[in-house]
Amino acid sequence: MKLTSAQLNAQLGKSALPTVIWISGDEPLLVIEASDQIRRAAKQAGVSERKIIDVDAKFDGAELIASNQSMSLFGDRELIELRLQNKFNDKGRKALLEYIETANPDNCLLIISDRIEAAQTKAKWFNKVVDAGWWLPIWPIEHNQLAGWLSQRFALHNLQADQDAIALMVERIDGNLLAAKQEIEKLALIAEDNRVTAETVLASVSDSSRYTVFDLASAMLVGDLTRSLKILSGLRGEGVEPPIVLWLLSRELRLLIELAEAGPQGLQGAFKRLRVFDKRQNDYKRALSRANLQHYQQCLLSCTDVDAMIKGQVKADPWHKLSELIVAISAPQVMAYSL
């Protein structure tokens, strides 16, 4: 059975732990918290022992099968944790299925992994695992969800944060929930009368934003110029090389050009052909509403200038040109972009 994070609490409260629980996701804090929740529930159910097995490229499942078959000297129930550092190989998958088919009812298997690719979710062996228990995919908190998430976190610590404080927190911890958790815990110690203002945040919260190039794509397409330039600066500070950013800009510009060429009548067909997910379609629509086909074609041509700077054929700073390109895409009205 597939569960959401919101459904996990209710499920733990109304049913016994299943044979297997698989938690997957790329957001460390949320994966850690969900795993801890399972461990607490297991302890309350009388599962007093815990065994951790690391799954690497050489994992053959022998230790998992042995743990399933072995009995504690005192008859204690056991939580077996598989921590995936690599995907299951053939032997590992067979061992996992064998475990499920012959599972010791006194034990519970907890699998913790990174995000699962769409192709794997369609595999027969994976669906057998899901049918035998629970699968909890953890998704990152999107930028537009972060303010609401922070409000909930403040409430958990009995803190009342005003809108300015939350907006400032969003700016400073964007993309780094672990930092957000630490900063809220710190604010809980220093806030007067349990109230958090922008001044409180300014005095105590460091700038812990952490971004990926895909965050840059999203901000740029929706036209958030301030956030786009901040993300670009953050990527540069984290050591991301200019060719990676150029690749992203070129890819997004090619997509925009194909969508613009399709025109309003053919836009939905183009989205389907180009495999643009539903939740990203509005981002591209906003970009298409800001500028015409010729503008984005000129921007794509300008990518060759950045490429020449990166290769040393032109003596100039590619980061400066990249920032100009981002301005041209995010807010073409801000500056007349000349090529």
VOVEXKE-813633 format. One record per residue (C-alpha): residue in one letter; z, y negated, x negated. Coordinates in steps of 0.1 Angstrom, whole numbers, plus 5000, padded with zeros to 4 digits. Each point is the difference from the previous one (the first is absolute). Layout:
<pts>
AZYX;...
</pts>
This chain:
<pts>
M500050005000;K499149664987;L502749735003;T500249634994;S503049844982;A501249875034;Q499950355015;L502050164972;N503449885011;A499550125035;Q498650344989;L503050064976;G502449925029;K498550245025;S498850314981;A501050224971;L498349964966;P496750184999;T498850254973;V498249734981;I500049624999;W497249814980;I500549644992;S497049824984;G499249644991;D499549744973;E502849775010;P503050124978;L502849835019;L498950145034;V499450354986;I503550004983;E501749885031;A498350265022;S500950284975;D503649884999;Q500050015038;I498950375000;R502650094974;R502849845021;A498850195030;A499950324981;K503549954987;Q501349945035;A498350325011;G501950194974;V497450024973;S502349964970;E497850114971;R497049824986;K497350124976;I497349784985;I496650144988;D497549784983;V496450085009;D497649944970;A496550124992;K501450344990;F502150065031;D499450365012;G502650015027;A502150284985;E503249794999;L499549905036;I499650365012;A503050104979;S502149725016;N498950125034;Q501150364994;S503249934981;M503349995017;S503049784990;L503150194990;F501949825027;G497250015026;D499549624998;R496849855015;E497649834976;L497749705000;I497050074978;E498249694988;L496550014986;R499149684982;L496349984996;Q498849864967;N496650165006;K498150145029;F500650375008;N497750234982;D498750335016;K503150194989;G502349735012;R498349985035;K500250385004;A503750004990;L500749715025;L498450195028;E501850324990;Y503349815001;I499349875035;E499050345013;T503250164986;A502349705001;N503850074997;P501449845032;D503049884981;N497949784977;C497949685005;L497149904978;L499549634993;I496749904983;I499649654986;S496649884989;D497849694996;R497649915027;I497950295013;E496349955000;A498150035033;A498150314988;Q503250194994;T501449925035;K497050195014;A500550314978;K501150325019;W502950074975;F501449655005;N499950025037;K501850344999;V502849824981;V500149715025;D500050255030;A503150174984;G502049684997;W499849624998;W497649784980;L501149644995;P497349784985;I501549674987;W497749705001;P500549684980;I501249695018;E497049775005;H500349644991;N500049895036;Q502850255008;L502249894971;A501849725018;G501050235028;W501250274976;L502149754981;S501649885032;Q501050365009;R501450044965;F502149685002;A501350125033;L501150344985;H502249794976;N501349785028;L498149704986;Q498449735020;A496949874981;D498149695012;Q496249995001;D499749804969;A502250254981;I497950295012;A496749824991;L501349934965;M501150364996;V496550125011;E498549784973;R502350124973;I500350385006;D496550065015;G498950364991;N503450104985;L502450155026;L502450134974;A500549654988;A500449885036;K502850255006;Q501849904968;E499749635008;I501350045036;E503050204987;K500649714976;L499749745027;A502550205021;L502649934973;I499449634996;A499049885035;E502549775016;D500950105036;N497350274998;R497349735002;V496950004977;T498049684996;A497149914979;E502449834976;T501950324996;V496950194992;L498849744975;A503350024982;S500150384997;V496750185005;S497750044971;D496250025004;S499450385001;S496650015017;R497850294990;Y496450035011;T496950224997;V496449895000;F499850125037;D502749755009;L497749744985;A497050125021;S502049975032;A501449654993;M496649884989;L498150135031;V502449855025;G499749674982;D503649974987;L499149794969;T503649944988;R500950375001;S496750104985;L500549784969;K503650114997;I498950375000;L497349934974;S502749844978;G502350295006;L497350254991;R499249814968;G503749994991;E500350385005;G497150074976;V497350085024;E496749954982;P497349765013;P497450285005;I502250165027;V500349675019;L496249944996;W499350355013;L502149925031;L498449675007;S496550154996;R500850285023;E501349785027;L497149764997;R497550285003;L501850125032;L500049645014;I496349964993;E499150335017;L502149915030;A498549655002;E496550154998;A500850235030;G500749695021;P502449985030;Q498250265020;G500050264973;L503449934986;Q501850305016;G497350234988;A500349864965;F503750055000;K499650365008;R497250064975;L502049824972;R503250195010;V502049685005;F503350115017;D500949845034;K503049814986;R497849834973;Q497249905023;N501749685011;D500449904963;Y496250024995;K499349825033;R502149714988;A498249984967;L496650015018;S501149725023;R500849774970;A496650014982;N496550135005;L497950274983;Q498549764974;H503549894988;Y501250354993;Q496750094983;Q500549704977;C503650124993;L498750354991;L497549854976;S502849804984;C501750334992;T497550044972;D501449694983;V503550165000;D498550324986;A498349804972;M503449844991;I501850335000;K497350144976;G500349704977;Q496449895007;V501349675013;K503049824985;A502249925030;D503150135017;P499150275025;W503349955018;H499149645008;K496650115014;L501750275020;S502349755016;E497049785009;L498450305017;I503150075019;V500249645013;A496350035010;I500750325020;S503449915014;A499449635008;P496449894995;Q500949665016;V502549924972;M497449954973;A496249994999;Y499250314980;S497249944976;L498250284982;
</pts>
